[in-house]
């Protein structure tokens, strides 16, 4: 099953609200031919992109190999058109190929039936190619996905395996952890860059400062883990080796400004220190036990990015609201800084007593949140240029 130089279609999936962030990351990797839709960015690339995007994408959920897309109004159409796709170009004769699915506003609304039909169609395709009646499924894993939206079927294979938020450094978990992919997106949606200090006064197990250190050091977030497609014969080991070598060569250990995380809970700070060490960025992060009300910083320009308690998943509502009312006084000590707050509380701006300069709807897991952005002045060396 040799590698091919023919272009392929890949899909980078994302949480709703992060599609533009993922599209920008793909463009930075050189993949400009793309289509952005709700929850996904489809792009044209070569096979090496399977390796590079899995290693480098910070805010995407996973990378899928798109096998085909078509209209289907009944199970017969679904079966016939699925069987006609080039599954054997990728799947080995011993492939393990579970099928997961979803259907939204479509005639084919029974997801279990759709999964069963697709599984049968793939089996029939492989029977015709390999001339055998039974497949043990003891080999590499090719998790297939059937996604149906308004009768449009998209069939794909997951190249990532575990979601891309599993970087490999966070092996211990605290209460209500923020996904690494969302933390990276919050940073990329801010005005922070590696020349400016960053402060997270509710850092918990350290996800936001760790992701900032990875971004500031141009470190590929997937470098410490493996992916499903590493076991696929079509993607040769040399291709993965080249992608990892490229990632290591592009990383830098020179961060000019320290990143600061603080929390009142010493237990979660010990987890944060462990995770920073596991991620290889402990030298660039200062972690302090400190109450939010005691937060300050001597530097004039910086970015405060935080995911404080919402009052629905961590802590009670009254204490969360008291915290929000205290924020203007604390943020006032950092008057030239930009501040970014992610919360699900619908009355945050009223409690904060100031409307945000920008708002963005995001999802923290299944919780609908708003990312409130209070923008400070640009540093003197950036004035006259775009702050994004």
C-alpha positions in Angstrom: 0.0 0.0 0.0 2.5 2.7 -1.2 2.2 6.4 -0.4 0.7 8.6 -3.1 1.6 12.1 -4.2 -2.1 12.8 -5.2 -3.8 15.5 -3.2 -6.2 14.3 -0.5 -9.0 16.0 1.4 -8.7 16.3 5.2 -11.1 17.7 7.8 -9.9 19.4 11.0 -12.9 19.3 13.4 -13.3 21.9 16.1 -15.6 23.1 18.8 -18.2 25.6 17.6 -16.8 29.1 17.6 -13.2 28.0 17.0 -13.4 27.3 13.3 -11.7 30.6 12.3 -8.9 29.9 14.7 -8.3 26.4 13.3 -8.5 27.8 9.7 -5.8 30.4 10.6 -3.6 27.6 12.1 -3.9 25.6 8.9 -2.9 28.6 6.8 0.1 29.1 9.0 1.1 25.5 8.1 0.7 26.3 4.4 -2.7 24.8 3.8 -4.6 27.6 2.1 -7.1 25.7 0.0 -9.9 25.3 2.6 -13.6 25.4 3.3 -14.8 26.6 6.7 -18.1 25.2 8.0 -19.7 24.8 11.4 -17.5 22.6 13.5 -15.0 21.8 10.7 -12.4 23.1 8.2 -12.0 20.9 5.1 -8.7 21.4 3.3 -6.7 20.1 0.4 -3.2 18.7 1.3 -0.8 15.8 0.7 -0.3 12.7 2.8 2.4 14.4 4.9 -0.2 16.8 6.1 -1.7 13.9 8.2 1.5 13.9 10.2 2.1 17.7 10.3 -1.5 18.7 11.2 -1.8 16.2 14.0 1.5 17.4 15.5 0.8 21.1 15.1 -2.9 21.9 15.4 -3.5 23.5 18.7 -7.2 24.3 18.7 -8.7 21.5 16.5 -10.3 18.4 18.0 -9.0 15.9 15.5 -8.0 15.4 11.9 -10.1 13.2 9.6 -9.3 11.8 6.2 -12.3 12.5 4.0 -13.2 9.5 1.8 -16.2 11.1 0.0 -19.4 13.1 0.2 -22.8 12.5 -1.5 -26.5 12.9 -1.2 -28.5 10.0 0.2 -32.2 9.8 0.9 -32.5 6.1 1.7 -30.4 3.2 2.9 -29.9 1.8 -0.6 -28.2 5.0 -1.7 -26.2 5.1 1.4 -25.0 1.5 0.9 -24.2 1.7 -2.8 -22.3 5.0 -2.6 -20.4 4.0 0.5 -19.3 0.8 -1.2 -18.1 2.7 -4.2 -15.6 4.8 -2.2 -11.8 3.8 -2.2 -11.7 2.2 1.2 -9.1 -0.4 0.1 -6.7 2.4 -0.8 -6.3 3.0 2.9 -7.7 0.0 4.9 -5.6 -3.1 5.1 -7.1 -6.6 4.9 -6.7 -7.0 8.7 -7.9 -3.5 9.4 -10.1 -2.8 12.5 -12.8 -0.4 11.3 -15.4 0.6 13.9 -18.1 3.1 12.6 -19.4 6.0 14.5 -22.0 8.4 13.2 -24.3 11.4 13.6 -27.3 12.7 11.7 -28.9 16.1 11.7 -32.1 17.2 9.9 -31.8 14.2 7.5 -34.1 11.5 6.1 -31.7 9.0 7.4 -32.1 9.9 11.1 -31.4 6.5 12.7 -27.7 6.7 13.6 -27.4 3.0 14.6 -28.9 2.0 11.3 -26.6 4.3 9.3 -23.6 2.9 11.1 -24.6 -0.6 10.4 -25.2 0.1 6.7 -21.8 1.8 6.3 -20.1 -1.0 8.1 -21.7 -3.6 5.7 -20.8 -1.5 2.7 -17.1 -1.3 3.7 -17.1 -5.0 4.3 -18.5 -5.7 0.8 -16.0 -3.4 -0.8 -13.1 -5.2 1.0 -14.5 -8.6 0.0 -14.5 -7.6 -3.6 -10.9 -6.4 -3.4 -9.3 -9.0 -1.2 -11.4 -12.0 -2.3 -12.2 -13.2 1.2 -15.4 -13.6 3.2 -14.3 -12.8 6.7 -12.2 -10.0 8.2 -10.6 -10.6 11.7 -10.0 -6.8 12.3 -6.8 -7.5 14.3 -4.7 -4.9 12.5 -4.4 -1.1 12.5 -7.4 0.9 13.6 -9.3 3.0 11.1 -12.2 4.6 12.9 -14.8 5.5 10.3 -17.3 8.2 10.7 -20.6 8.8 8.8 -21.8 12.3 9.2 -25.2 13.3 7.7 -26.4 16.9 7.6 -29.5 17.7 5.6 -29.2 14.5 3.6 -25.6 15.2 2.7 -23.4 12.3 3.8 -19.7 12.7 4.5 -17.6 9.6 5.2 -14.2 9.9 6.8 -11.5 8.1 8.8 -10.1 9.4 12.0 -6.3 9.9 11.7 -5.8 11.2 15.3 -7.0 8.5 17.7 -7.6 10.2 21.1 -8.6 13.8 20.6 -5.9 16.4 20.0 -6.5 18.0 23.4 -4.7 15.0 24.8 -1.2 16.4 24.4 0.4 13.9 26.8 1.5 16.3 29.5 -1.7 16.4 31.6 -1.7 13.0 33.2 -3.2 14.3 36.5 -6.5 16.2 36.5 -8.0 18.7 38.9 -11.6 19.9 39.3 -13.3 21.2 36.1 -10.2 21.2 33.9 -10.1 23.4 30.8 -9.4 21.5 27.6 -6.0 22.2 26.2 -7.5 23.0 22.7 -9.8 25.6 24.2 -7.0 27.1 26.3 -4.8 27.4 23.2 -7.7 29.1 21.4 -8.3 31.6 24.2 -4.6 32.6 23.9 -4.8 32.8 20.1 -7.9 35.0 20.3 -6.2 37.4 22.6 -3.5 40.1 21.8 -0.9 38.1 23.7 2.5 37.4 22.0 5.7 36.1 23.3 7.1 39.6 23.9 4.3 40.4 26.5 3.7 38.9 30.0 0.7 36.7 30.5 -1.1 36.2 33.7 -3.8 33.6 34.6 -5.1 34.3 38.2 -7.2 31.1 38.2 -4.7 28.8 36.7 -5.8 25.6 38.3 -3.7 22.8 36.9 -1.9 25.2 34.6 -3.4 24.7 31.2 -3.5 28.3 30.0 0.1 29.2 30.9 1.4 25.9 29.6 -0.3 26.3 26.3 1.0 29.9 26.1 4.5 28.6 26.7 4.1 26.0 23.9 2.9 28.7 21.6 5.6 31.2 22.6 8.3 28.5 22.1 6.8 27.4 18.7 6.6 23.9 20.2 4.3 21.5 18.4 1.7 20.4 20.9 1.4 16.8 19.6 5.1 16.0 19.8 4.8 14.0 23.0 2.1 11.6 21.8 1.2 9.1 19.1 -1.7 9.0 16.6 -3.9 6.4 15.0 -2.4 7.0 11.5 1.1 6.1 12.7 0.1 2.4 12.4 -1.3 2.8 8.8 1.1 1.2 6.2 0.3 3.9 3.7 1.8 6.6 5.9 5.4 5.4 6.0 7.5 5.9 9.2 9.9 8.2 7.4 7.0 10.7 6.9 6.3 10.8 10.6 10.0 11.0 11.4 10.4 14.0 9.0 7.4 15.8 10.5 8.8 15.3 14.1 12.2 16.4 13.0 10.8 19.6 11.5 8.8 20.3 14.7 11.9 19.9 16.9 14.0 22.1 14.6 11.4 24.9 14.7 11.1 24.9 18.5 12.9 27.6 20.6 13.7 27.6 24.3 14.1 31.4 24.4 11.0 33.1 25.9 11.8 36.7 26.8 9.0 37.2 29.3 7.9 34.7 32.0 4.4 33.4 32.1 2.5 33.6 35.4 -0.1 31.4 36.9 -1.6 31.8 40.3 -4.3 30.1 42.3 -5.5 30.0 45.9 -5.4 26.2 46.0 -1.9 24.8 46.7 -3.0 21.3 45.7 -3.9 22.3 42.1 -0.7 24.3 41.9 1.3 21.2 42.6 -0.5 19.5 39.7 0.3 22.6 37.5 4.0 22.3 38.3 4.0 18.7 37.4 2.2 19.3 34.1 4.6 22.1 33.2 7.5 19.8 33.8 5.9 17.1 31.7 5.3 19.6 28.9 9.0 20.7 29.0 8.1 24.4 29.8 8.6 24.6 33.6 11.5 27.0 33.2 9.2 29.6 31.5 6.3 29.5 34.0 6.0 31.1 37.4 3.3 29.5 39.6 2.3 31.2 42.8 -0.2 30.6 45.5 -2.2 33.8 45.7 -5.8 34.9 46.2 -7.3 36.7 43.2 -7.7 39.9 45.1 -4.0 40.0 45.7 -3.1 39.8 42.0 -0.7 42.5 40.7 2.2 42.9 38.3 4.9 45.5 37.9 5.0 45.3 34.1 2.9 48.0 32.4 1.6 46.0 29.4 0.4 42.4 29.3 -2.5 40.1 28.9 -4.6 38.6 31.7 -6.5 35.5 30.4 -8.6 33.4 32.7 -11.3 30.8 33.1 -12.8 31.7 36.6 -15.4 29.7 38.4 -18.8 29.8 36.7 -20.9 28.9 39.7 -22.5 25.9 38.0 -19.7 23.4 37.7 -17.1 24.6 40.2 -18.1 26.5 43.3 -21.4 28.1 44.1 -23.2 30.9 42.2 -23.0 33.4 45.0 -19.2 33.2 45.4 -18.7 33.3 41.6 -20.8 36.5 41.4 -18.9 38.1 44.3 -15.7 37.3 42.4 -17.0 39.0 39.2 -17.9 42.1 41.2 -14.4 42.2 42.6 -12.8 42.0 39.2 -12.9 45.7 38.2 -10.9 46.6 41.3 -8.3 43.9 40.7 -8.1 44.6 36.9 -7.7 48.3 37.7 -4.3 47.5 39.2 -3.3 46.4 35.7 -4.8 49.4 33.9 -2.7 49.1 30.7 -3.3 45.4 30.4 -5.8 43.6 28.2 -8.1 41.2 30.1 -10.0 38.2 28.8 -12.6 36.3 30.8 -14.4 33.1 29.8 -17.6 32.4 31.7 -21.1 31.0 31.3 -22.8 33.6 33.5 -25.3 35.5 31.4 -25.0 38.7 33.6 -21.2 38.9 33.7 -21.0 42.4 32.2 -23.6 43.7 34.7 -21.7 42.2 37.6 -18.4 43.5 36.2 -20.1 46.9 35.6 -18.6 47.4 32.2 -19.4 46.2 28.7 -16.7 44.2 27.0 -15.0 45.6 23.9 -15.5 42.2 22.2 -17.5 39.1 22.9 -17.3 35.6 21.4 -19.6 32.7 22.0 -17.6 29.5 22.8 -18.3 26.2 24.4 -16.4 24.8 27.4 -17.3 21.2 26.9 -21.1 21.3 26.7 -21.4 24.6 28.6 -22.2 27.6 26.4 -19.9 30.4 27.4 -18.9 33.9 26.3 -15.3 35.1 26.0 -15.4 38.7 27.2 -12.5 40.8 25.9 -11.4 44.1 27.6 -8.7 45.6 25.4 -5.9 47.7 26.8 -3.8 50.1 24.8 -1.1 48.5 22.6 2.5 48.8 23.9 4.5 51.8 22.4 6.5 49.4 20.2 3.3 48.1 18.6 1.4 51.3 18.1 0.5 52.0 14.5 0.4 48.3 13.7 -2.4 45.7 14.0 -2.6 44.2 17.4 -3.8 40.8 16.1 
